[in-house]
Amino acid sequence: MMNRFLSLMLVLACLGLGTSCHLFSSAPRPQWTTGEVPSVNEQVLREVVMVSLQRCGFPVGSGVDPGARRVATGWRESAHAFKGKGWREKATVEYRPVEGAKYEVRIRVERETNESLRPLDPAYAKWKVSDDHPPSAEKVMQYLRSMLDGDFEVGDGAGKPFAG
């Protein structure tokens, strides 16, 4: 009778651990950078997103999905001579219309570190998932805002005209 009770408790404990295994997961929580940008239409926004990503060094290829309003890049790598210091990043940009000519844009930059003992040789790379990198996402967002939001002034307008 005691053996059945112990085996039943063991089974229940295993089931309990199985349902809460997400608590022990090593996958980092996604960190999205969000903002609103003006755009004439989705096609212009998509093109500006691709240019912004390219200016930040992300390779844009076949990851453009206009139907899902999503642009995903390939990996951008930065090699380093020491274990754990080299990294690679890939960006995902999602957008949706909010009101009028404004769009909500979400940007996520995933990062992995190279844990190989021979980090400069790509054939021996051992990539380990790391936390997302919000500063890279903010840089892409700033490029978007700079290219789409043209309502800015420099100075008070009372400067002298240039006499070359």
Helices and strands as residue ranges (DSSP letters): H 2-19, G 21-24, E 33-38, H 42-55, E 60-65, E 70-73, E 76-78, E 87-99, E 102-114, G 122-124, E 127-129, H 134-148
